[in-house]
Structures are given as C-alpha cells and as structure tokens.
Amino acid sequence: MDHKLRRLKLACYTGNATMSVVASLSPVLFLTFRSLYGISYSMLGLLVLINYVTQLLIDLVFSFFSHRFNIPKTLRLMPIMAVLGFGLYAISPWLFPRHTYLGLVLGTILFCASSGLAEVLLSPVIAAIPAEDPDREMSKLHSVFAWSSVGVILVGTLFLLAFGNESWPFLALLFLIIPLASAILFSGAEIPKMETPQRVSGALAYFKNKWLWLSILAIFLGGAAECSMSQWSSGYLEQALGIPKVWGDVFGVALFSVALGLGRTLYAKFGKNLGKVITLGAVGAAICYLICTISPWPAIGLLACALTGFCTSMLWPGNLVLASDRFPTGGVFIFAMMAAGGDLGASVAPQLIGIITDTAMANPNIADLATQLDLAPEQLAMKLGMLVAMLFPLAAIPLYRHIWKQSARQSLPCARGGGKNL
C-alpha cells in the first residue's frame, strides 16, 4: 500500500477516534453534570438523544442528496466542525454561566454533526480502498472506535480523579488533539471516488426492496443494544450497584469498550459466518442485560456490563457489512441509510432509559418496592431502565436468525463482502 493510501487510512482511523470521543465523553461526565449543575436524568438522556438525532439528520440528508455534496471537501471540513464543537462544549460554563446546559447542547450539535458525517463517509472510504478482505477492514475501522473509547474513558476518569469535577472543561479541550490530527491528515490525503445516486429518484428506488427495511431495523436494534449500555453503564454502576465512580468507569465502562474492541479485532483477524456471529451476539447481550438487572452482587453486575460490549461488538459493523453486500451498487446511500438506522436506535434507547428511570423514581409504589427489596429508589429505578433496554437485543434475535438463514440459503458471502444481492 502506497503512502497516500496509508495516510488516508490513518485519517479515517483518527476520524473514527473522534467519533469515540463524541460518543464517550458526555457519558463519562453525566454524574459530574448532575452534581455541578443539577441536570436531571431525563435531561442527561436528552443530550444522548440530541447526539444521535443530529447524526440521524446528517445521515438522512446524505441518503437523498449525497450527489449534491463535494465529498472530498466535506471530509476535510468534518474534523474542523468537531474542533469547534468541543471548544464550545468546553467553554460553556464561562460562556453561559447561568445556562450551562444550553452551551452543552450547542456544542453537542456541532461535534455530533461532524460525527454524523464521519459515520456516513468513513466506511465507504475504507470500502473504496483495495483490500483482500473488505469486511475485515471494516471491522478493523470500527475496532478503532472501541479502543479509542477505552482511552477516552480511562483518561477522562483519571483526569477528573486527579483534578476534580470542576476541571472537566479542560478535559474536553484536551481531546481537541484528536480531531486536529484528523484535520491535518485529511488535508493532504487523496480521496477516492465513491458511488452516489445521481438523483433523488435513484435513492427512492431502493425503498421498494424489503431487505433495505430489514437491514435498517437490524442495525436499529444493534445500535440500541450497544449504546444503551455504553451510554448509561457509568451512572448505572454507581447508582444502581453502589460501585464508586472511578472503579465503575475503569472496570465497568472501560471494560465494556475493551470487550467491544476485542470482539471487533478478533473478527477482523479470524472472522467468518457473520450471520451466526450477530445472532449469538444478540442472545448474549439479552442475557447480560438481564443479569445486570437481577444480580444482587455488584461484581457480577459489573462483569455483565463489560461482557455486553463483547456480545454487541459486531451488531453494528456486522449489519453494515451485510447491507453493503446485499446492495453492492448502493454506495454512500446504503451506508447513510444504515447509519440513520443505527443512530435512531442509539438515540431512542438511552433516552428511553432516562425517562423510565425518572418516571420510576417519581412513583411512590416503586419507593415502597425498593424498601422491600432493601434498595434505594434510585437503584431500583435504574435497574428497571436496564430491564427495558434488554428488549432491544431480545427483539433482534429472531430478526438476526432470519437474516442468517436467508444468507445461508442464498449463499451470501457474509464474511467476505462478495457483493451478491438478495
């Protein structure tokens, strides 16, 4: 591989690392925001919703109007938007001293717009680079996201432990280094040509294919299963299981990302039979959510949180690969639609957990039940939120099994990206 292609791959990897900062930084800071600014669980969940809805809107715009965009210029603009977003997010306590939440929302919108562009464009860029095993290259790209999340969580947790919760704006500024590096790499990279529908009607034609809708539903459930735990595990481990935040973040949230990265890295090296992998992953994720909810032992609950990462590791990239195999001429449109489905799941599920938790805490019957179970009302409320989250991987099991069986029947090269269309 020549120098220009290596630079392009590195640019994509740093772009995905920026996405991990976008996805992981706010959850690490959830309880910090709650203690410093009195932000409710519903409003914290709303930050997650804003995150993914912003990305969803970007996905939808690209789904129908990708032919209107200059993709190389958009890729180069993408990390600059992230820099501006993180900067605004960091200075919000000083810029909006009485309305810090407003600054957090505005910064979130900016860096999530950048993340939405990355989600739509980085995968097709990697797919356009010649490779012997395209699906493994895709898994490798997504493993960068997971391993970077580990770094964000560890650095964030240790930074707050060393310098205190009030220092969180400087942590956000520290992470500006990653999108800055991405901007520099993309500025000198040669972007390959990627397929896009020539007009809106070309994109609309795909909606007549039932497999597009099944694929979108599949990644919706996968995104919900993964992001429910990744977004709420820090607060859940501290409030529901009584684990101190530093240990919950390091041994729970970080281990979730380690397991997520490990699953994707193992598939990138040894992977095959992708339909079976995602089906078993959904089964494992449902079991892990159930254990998190009912386990009376904090160590078991913590381990279940971490193992959820391994079980959900291939649900997002796996469904992305399967969809691109089914629609080999879909190009950016298919990647954008799949990103939209995944982002919708990743936005709805964490927000639902926040709403369920706040609603349960306000219910006097829950308080009585919590007393009977020797739990604090907040602990029981968060356990109920996690129980609702279990429904997403549970619903995915029959769908993934159907996809697996159809893939085998149609001889779809699930693990090789062969381009056959169902």
N, C-alpha and C positions, 0 to 999 in steps of 0.2 A: 504494500500500500504506500502511495507516494505521500510526500509531506503535506500537500494541500488536503488530501482526504483525512489524514491523521488529525490535522488542525480542525477540520470540520467535525470529526467525531468528538474531539475534545470539547469543542464549542457546544455540541449537543449535550455532552455529559455535564458540563457546568450549567447549561440551561436547565437540565433536569434537577441538578443540585439546588438551583434557585427555587424550583418548584417545591422541593422538600422543605426549604426554609418557609415558604409561603404556607405550606400545609401544617408544619410542626410548631412554628414559633408561637402563634396565638394560644394553642392548647397548653403549651408549657407555661404560659403567662396567665391562664384563666383564673386561677385562685389568687394570683398576685393582683389582677384587676379587681377581683371581688373584694379583697381585703383593703386595697388602697382607695377604690372608687365606689364601692358598694354596688357593683353591677350584678344583677340577678342572673340565675342560671339560664333563664329564657333569653335574656339579652346576650349572654355569652354564646348560647346556641345560635342566636341571630347572626353573630359575627361569622360563624361557620356557614350559615345559610347565605349570607352576603358573599362570602368567599366563593362558594361553588355556583351560586346563581350568576355572579359576574362571569365566571368561567363558562357557564352554560350559555349565556348570551353571546359570548365570543364564538363558542362552538357553533351556534345556530347561524350566526352571520356568515361564518366561513362555510357552513354547509351549503348555503344557497348562493353566496356571492364570492366564492373563492376566486373565480375568474376575473373579478374586478380588482384584485389586490396584486401589487408587486411583491411577490413572496420573498425575494432576497432582501428588499428594503424593510419589509415587515419583520423578518428575522433579526435584522440588525437593530431595529427600534425596540424590539421586545425586552432585552435586558435593561435598556435605559429607563423604560417605564417602571421596571422593578426597583431600580435605584431611587427614583423619585418617590415611589410608594413607600419604601422602607424609611426614607428620610422623613416624609410627612408623618408616618406612623410613630417614629421615634420622638419627634418634637411636639407631638400633640398635647402633652401636659403643659408645655410652655405656650404653645400657640393658642390652645383652647383651655385655659386653666379651670374654668367652671363647666366646661362641656368636653371633657377629655374623650368621652365615648364617641363624640362626633368626629374628632380627629382620627380615632382608631378606625372608624367606618370609612372615612375618605381615603386614608392610607391603604386600607384593605382593598377597596375598589380598584385603586391604581395597581398595586402589585398583583392582584388577582387577575386583572385584565392581561397583564404580562404572562401570568401563569397559564391563562386560557389560550393565549397564542402559542405558548410553548407546547401545551398539550396537543394542540391541533397539528402543529408543524414539525416538531422534533421527530415523532415516529415516522412520518413519511420521508423525512430527510434520511434517517437511518435506513429505511427500507429502500431508498434510491441508491445507496452506496453498495457496490457489488460485494457479495459475500456468499460463501458456500452454504451457510445455514442461516437464512434471514430471520427465522423465528428465534433462534438462539441469540442473534444480535439484538433483537427486540427485547428479549428477556434481560440481556446484559444492560441495555439502556435503562430499563425500569429498575434493575437492581441498584443502579447508581442512586436513584431516588431513595430507596430504602436505606442504603448505607449512609447517605448524607443525612437522612433523618436521625440516625443514631448520633451522628456528630452534633446536629443541632440540639438534640435533647440533652446530651452529656455536657456540651459547652454551656447551654442555657442554664441547666440545673446547677452546675458548679459555679457559674458566674454569679447567679443570684445568691447562692450559699456564701460565696466569698465577699460579695459587695452589697448584699441586701436587696430586698424587693424594689426599693426606690431607685435602684440603678438600672432598671430594665430598659430605659431608652438607649443607654449606651450599648446594651446587648444588641438591640435592633440595628444600631449604627455599625456595630462590628460585622454583622452579617452582610453589610453592603459590599464587602470584598468579593463575594461570590458572583453577583450579577455584574459587577465591574469587570471581573476577569472574563465573564461570558461576552460582554460587550466588546472587549479588546479582541478576543478570539474570532468572533463573528465578523468583525470589521475587516479582517484580512482573509476570510475563508471564501472559497469558491462554492456557491450554492448550486446543486444540480437542478435540472428542470424536473418539475413534478406535474403529474396529470391532474387537471381540474375540469369539471363540466364546463362546456363552452357557453352555456346559458342556463338560466334558472330551470327551464323546462327539462333540461338534461338531468338535473338533480332530482326533479319531481318524479321522473320515470322510475327511479329506484324504489319509491314508496309503494309501488304495486307488488313488490316482492315480499312475501310473508317472512322470509328469512332475515330481512333487514329489521323488521319489528321484533322478531325473536332475539336477534343479536343485541338490539338496543336494550330489551328487557333483561337479557342475561348480564350485560355489563352494569345495568342499573342495580341489580341485586348484588353483584360483586362489589361495586363501589360502596353500596350501603353497608355490606358486611365488613369490609375492610375499614372504612372511615369511621363507623360508629365507635369501634374500639380505639382506633388511633387518636380520635379527637377527644374522647372522654375518659380514656383509661387513667390519666393523671388524676383528675378530680375524683374518679370512681375509687381508685386505690386509696386515696387519702380519706375521703368522706365515708365511703361505704365499708371499707375494710380496716380503716384506722391505721393505715401504714403512713409514716411520716413522708412528707412530700419528696424530700431528697431521695429516699430509698424507693419510693413509688416510681419516681421518674427514672432513676438509674436502673433499677432491677425490674420494673414493670414496663414503662413506656419505651425505654431504650431497648429492652429485650424483645419487645414487640417488633421494633424496627430491625433488630438483628435477625430475628426469625423470618421477617418479611424478606430481607436481603438474602438470607441464606437459602430460602426456598427458590428465589429467582435465580440466584447464582448457580445452584445445583441443577436447575432446569437448563440454564444456559450451557452447562457443561455436559450433562448426561440426559437431558430431557427427551421424552418421546410419549406418544399416546396422550395428547393434550386433553382430549375429551374426558378421559378417565381421570386425569390429574385434577381437573377443575371440579368434577363431580365429587370425588373423595374429599377435596378441599372444602366444599360446601358442607358435607356431612361433618367433618372435623370442626369447622367453625361453629355450627349449630351446637355441637356438644360442648365446646369451650364456653360459649355464651351461657349455656345452662349451668355449667359448673361455676362460673363467675357469680351467678345469681344465687345459687343454693348452698354453696360451700360455706360452712361456718369457720373454716380455717384460713386466715389471711394468706399464708404461704401457698396454699392450693389455688386460691383465687388469683394470686399474682402470677403463678405459673400458667394458669388457664388464659390470662390476659396475654402473656407472651406467646403462647402456642397458637393463639388466634392469628398472629402475624404469619406463622408458617402455613397455616391452613388456608389463609386468604391470599397468599403471595402470588398465585398465578391466576386469580379470578379476573383481575383487570387486564393484565397483558395477555393472558391466555385467550380471553374472549376477543381482544383486539386482533390477535393473530388469526383466529378462526374466521372473523368477519372479513379481514383483508384477503384471506384465501378464497372465500366464497365470492367476493366481488373484486377480482383482480384488476378491473379497469376503473374502479371507483375512485382511486387516488385519494386526494385530500378530502373529498366529500365524505367517503366512508369513515376515515379517521376522525373527521369533525363530528359526524353523527354519533359515532361510538363514544367520543369524548363527551358529547352532550348527555348521552345516556348515563355514563359513569358519573358525571358531575351532578346530575339530577339525584341519583342515589346517594352520593356523598353529601349533598346538601339537605335532602329531606330527612335522612335517618338521624344525624346528630341533632338537628333542630327538634325532631320528634322526641328524642331522649330528654332534651332540656325541658320541653313542655310537659312531658309525663312526670318528670322529677318535681317541677314546681307545682303542678296540679296535685300530685300525691302529698307533698309537704303541707298543702293548704287544706287537706281533707282530714277532719278530726278522727274519722274511722281508721285512717292509716296510722295516726298517732297512737290510738288505742292498740292496734295490732302490733305496732312496733314495741310498745311496752310489754305486751305478752310474749314477744319473741326476744326480749332483752336487747333491743336495738334502739338507737336514736331514730326519730322520724326521718331525718335526712338520709341515714344509712338505708333504711327500708325503701325510701323513695328512689334512690339511685339504683338499688337492686331491681326495682320494678322497671326502671328505664332500660336497664340492660336486658331484662326479660323480653321486653318489646323488641329490642334490637335483634334478638335471636330469630325473630320471624323472617328476617331477610334471607339469611343463609338457608333456613328451613324451606322457604318457598323456592329457592334456587335449585334444590336437589332434584325434583322431577324435571325441571326445565333443562338442567345440565345433562341429566341422564338421557333425555330425548335427543339433545344435540349430539351427545356421544354416540348413541345408537344410530342415528341418521348419518353421522360422519362415517362410521364403520361400514354402514350399508352402501353408502355412495362412494366408498374408498377414498374419502377425503384425506389428503396427506396432512393430518392435524399437526404433526411435529416438524413439517418440512417446508411449509409455505409454498406448496406446489401450484396454487393458483386455479384449482378446479372450482367451478361454480355450481352450487346446489340449485 
